[in-house]
Structures are given as C-alpha cells and as structure tokens.
C-alpha cells in the first residue's frame, strides 16, 4: 500500500495536484453503504494500518494526503442532513469509528483531514467540538482541517471549533462574512491566525508541480505493474469446490464467457472516487491470450447489466454538419436566435458554474439536435436525463416531455437514475430519425450555496429480451467445458451519493446465473462489487466463486491470471459477507439508513460495538466471514508463542515506553505451490460482568511469501493497550480490562495475562 501511495503521488504530480483527497477511512458499518467500495474494511485496525501506508507513500513524494471523513460518515442517504445520535465519548465511537483515525495517526501524519457532511451528537462535523478536544488536544494533530465540498455550515462556530479551510471556493461562509465577524469581534485574532497558519503549513508541506501533457498521455510500465499487483492481491477466491481452479488454459478447454462485464469490465464504483483509466483490458481478450487457441473462448452478452439507460452511441448519430455527434444551440428566453452554437461528439450538455458564452444562471434554454439510425428494427428506448424542463421530439413530433425535476446537486452528480425519463419508440433499421431535445435552464437555487447545475443527456437502448439472452447463454454454456459467468454490480449501482436498497442481484441476472449453471459441466462466477452480495439464490449451483471487487484498469488481466493459475490468490475479505439482508445477519439492519424522527433525519448506532464480525452468535448468519479467502496453496501453523515486555513503541506518535506483546508462530507452506499467506491474530478477552467485549478482535496481521515446503517464523508486535483497552465513557479515558486473554491464529492458541495498567488518553 505504501508503494501504491507512491505511485498515486507520481500520477498526481503529473496532473499538477498537490493534495490527494483520500484515502477514505470510514468503516463498512452496513453492507448497503454507497461508498464502502472506496473505503477499506469494517475493522479499524485494518483500515487505519493500510490507509496510513498509503498516506506515507503519497507524502514521501512531496504530495499531500487528505484523510476523510471525520467522523461517522458511514451512509450516503441524505448525508448532508442526518445526525448520528451518538456521543463522541461513547464506547462505540471511541473503540470503532474514532479508533480508525487513531490507528492511522499513530502511523502517519496526513497534511489534511476532511470533515464529514453529517452531524454527530447534533453538531455538524465541520464544527464538532471533537476537532479541538480530540484531534488537536488529545492527539496533537498539527495538519489542516478542511470541510467536505459545501460541508461548512457556519462562519463563527466552524472557525472557533477548529475548521481551518472551507471548501471549495468561492467562499460561502467565509470571505465577506468572515470579515464582518472579525469586525464585530466575534472571532479572535488568535483563532484566525491558527487557521491561516494551518492552511499555509499544508501548502508548504506539499511540493508545487507542473503539468506535462505529453507525460500524462504516456502509459508507464511501472504504473501498470502496480495496478496489476494491487488488483491481483485484492481479488478473493471465495469458493473452489473440488479444486476446480486453477484451469489448464493450454489444455484445449472450451470456455464460455457469459455476461456484459466480459467485454465492458466493471473497474470502479461511482462518484468522486471514479477515475478515467488510461486503458482497460477486457476479460475476453485476456482469456483469448491465455488460451492456446483464441477460438477456444466463446462470448455471450447475456442480460443487461445497466442500472440507467446508456448514452446514445456516437456511431449512431450525425449532427447537422455531417459530423458524428450532436449540434447544440443556446438561446436566451424569448429569442429564437442562438447566442452560441457548438458541436459535441457526445450527446451531453453539462454546466456547473461555468456557463456557455452569453448565458447567466437563469433565463435560457438549449436545443440538442442530431439524426440517428438504429442498427436493427425494434421497440427501442429513448431516454433523457435533464435537470430542467424538457421536450423530446422525433421527426418534429413530441414523444416525451417533463417539468423540472425535484432534485439536489448530489442527485445530478451521483444518481442519474432519479433524473431519467424514457419512452419506447418503434424504429426501423438504418432509417434516419431526427432527434430534437429542448431543455430549459433550472431556475431553482441549490442548498448550501452550491451552484445549480444545467444539464441534459440523450440516451438510447436497443430492444433487449432477457429471455432470449438467457437462452443464448445456455446454448453456449452447454457446449463448453466450463462457463465463466461475469456478474455483480457496476458504478451505477454502488456510488457516492446513495446507498443500496438490497444485497441481491437483479432478478434477470439471478435467472441467468442459475440457468447457465444448470447446464454447465463446471461453472465459475466472477463478481464485481464493493459491498457483499446475497448469493443465496444460486450459491449451491456454482462450483467456484471469485470476488474481483472493482479492480481497476488491470483488473481483467488479474482475474484471468488467477483463474489460469499464473497468480496464486491471496486476498482476504476485509468485511463480513452476511447470509442475507435481515436483522439476524446484519446487526445494523434496523438502523440504516437515516430515518426522520420529527426533527430531521437521524441514524442511531444501536448495535454499538456489535458490528460486523464483532457481533455475537454470527456464525450461522454469515456466508463468508471476515478474513476468509482461499489459496491454491495450503499452510500449517505451529509453535505459537506470546511474550510481553516493556519497549519503545514502533509507532512514531507514541514516544513513551509502553508494554508490548511479541507474538511469534511458525508458518509452513505444505503444498507444491508458492504463495502468500495472511497471518491474522485475534484476541479473546476474559469474561467480565460489567464490561462487554467482543468474543474476538483482530489485534495484528501481516503477509508473507512462502515457497513450497518453506517454513518461516513470523513475528508480530502489538501494544498491550490495544489488546486490553476499553473506553470508559463516564471517566472519559481508556482503561484496561485485566485478566487472561486467549490469543489465536489459525490452529494455534496461546494465553496472555494482563495486569492493571491504570488509565490513559491520547493516541
């Protein structure tokens, strides 16, 4: 992860970026949360340790990292308005959600921390008392604290609470309002100077860089290798019945690839974490390259995977100038003479702050015009995503019109489904149809000072029959030696700005998976997702399951390398996969997302510490547990030892001597395949009548490479405080739960006696 961070920084500098807005270290509290894909885990240690490595890698190259979002921003639904009804001094906050930031700040010092949109204990996070009392005073954080975009809620209160920087510009709550507050003596010179100093220090800590457009366009082997490595080590083999994997790709197998992601891979979730790649490999091409003969590989598209109707393809359109694309004319209200015209290859108009020449924020309309020809006859879908009132015409005949939608800027940015309106239209193949879309400006102001968007997109989807598509997939699967089904979600399903409603796949996808599996000699399911998927409907019918997550531009190659055995899978689940979405399987089920209780939307963390793998009695409600992941190698653990001693902690932020625990275990690769093994160490606390602790908590982990039959003694170090510490919410300090702790890793167990260590605060 440190090497990954270094590469991110190199890429950032080539684009004149001084501060990378990440990593996102909010926890996977609920498997429906929209931004889980861009965060790490349900566990604060895993999250804090990996994120710190990325921060250190980024900042080793002179670029800054901005860790986000402080704090309790584990849901996207009405994220700017909900209140997390939980004290910042509760055990829940301190031992899980704030603990993540604590673990990171022990190991790294990011130039900035970004506050969350939501409120915590009725204080918006951009002005929570925790900024000063915890981040500054207890943890001695000396970086810049900035708001999320339009996440500032006040002038005086936010600055006094410790918010250094309001983002973005131009300012909404500072600027002239800040000058007025200073003149009225509402803000002290000391508070103002502190904020300015922190902003200037952030600038000084990040190296200015210049953009080299030629360099940006180059594909770098080092970057590609890192992308492949990250994808390969993050993919998790969940099921491998009868060792169906790896496949002998040179042995003449006939492989059926089924699913749209085999040619249009799902490489990222949606929202601000979505980055356009330099290139994208496709699984189809990678499979063909891996086989002795490309003809061994067959492909069937299967059912549609879209959540929204896609943009009208450029190769279907012709503008009035005879070019591929659309012509757009812009008019002031009351005029039929355009004040500006342009050609666009894509049927898209987006204006967010930057308007076309001659326009002001309201009082205009624009007309998008093109001629399209469908490739086949059918009852096709025409669709519009527009922020304002619109009329859609085909050959001068109106076919669809809608008033301006009720929407937020976040709907526009992240959830286009809310803006989508569609109509079915019978078309003849290769016949030209003139399409005209007239869209009026949006005359409704946005909240929080954001500029109102003006946008329209012209979308198209040919008639598609899922029953016919499934039948085609079944035919190809039945004549092949093995079927590899690509399913799961896309950036349209998992994204910033909204949360999932279900963990199940779309019904058409489930039907296809079941139908293909029923006729296949052997079947493998490759799932793209950031959140867990409910596989109950088909898991018993599939022989192998791989969760590829959203693996980036080298993801297809990484998937094929694992399936073919070129790469030995080593990824482990960083989040529990529940059996299903219900109150038994998901501890947060009834308290997610926010609910309006009369005074605005509220989220209650009523599960407390019993979240994810920490929940009691989870075994029968879990499909795959936290830490699960198969390998083509086998490993044996022996001779575990646990010793405690006084030592200077290895983490730079803890300067004082502290009681450390040294854990060691022999790990042997008992197979004929070299591979990585992830050693996971858990502690089980003593029973206590008053203080509840999870029956098992991850306290340390590391990853080692072992050759066939190689044995290595692996050592891990952890502070006694991290094993026995719990937060006393009454005294507002950390205390030690003393007694005999059971320490386990795989099949090994040892015991550790912890005596009274008093109380402590700080990192």
Buried (B, 14 or more C-beta within 10 A) or exposed (E): BBBBBBBBBBBBBBEEBBBBBBBBBBBBBBBBBBBBBBBBBBBBBBBBBBBBBBBBBBBEBBBBBBBBBBBBBBBBBBBBBBBBBBEBBBBBBBBBBBBBBBBBBBBBBBBBBBBBBBBBBEBBBBBBEBBBBBBBBBBEBEBBBBBBBBBBBBBBBBBBBBBBBBBBEEBBBBEEBBEEBBEEEBBEEEBBEBBEEBBEBBEEBBEEBEEEEEEEEEEBEEBBEBBBBBBBBBBBBBBBEEEBBBBEBEEEBBBBBBBBBBBBBBBBBBBBBBEEEBEBBBBBBBBBEBBEEEEBBBBBBBBBBBBBBBBBBBEBBBBBEEBBBBBBBBBBEEEEEBBBBBEBEBBBBEBBEEBBEEBEBBEBBBBBBBBBBBEEBBEBBBBBBBBBBBBBBBEEEEBBBBEBBEBBBBBBBBBBBBBBBBBEBEBEEEEEBBBBBBBBBBEEEBEBEBBBBBBBBBBBBBBBEBEEBBEEBBBBBBEBBBBBBBBBBBBBBBBBBBBBEEBBBBEBBBBBBBBBBEBBEBBBBBBBBBBBBBBEBBBEBBBBBBBBBBBBBBBBBBBBBBBBBBBBBBBBBBBBBBBBBEEBBBBBBEBBBBBEEEEEBBBBBEBBBBBBBBBEEBEEBBBBBBBBBBBBBEBBBEEBBBEBEEBEBEBEBBEEEBBBBBBBBBBBBBBEBBBBBBBBBBBBBBEEEEEBBBBBBBBBBBEBEBEEEEBBEBEBBBBBBBBBBBBBBEEBBBBBBBBEBBBBBBEBEBEBEBEEBEEBEEB
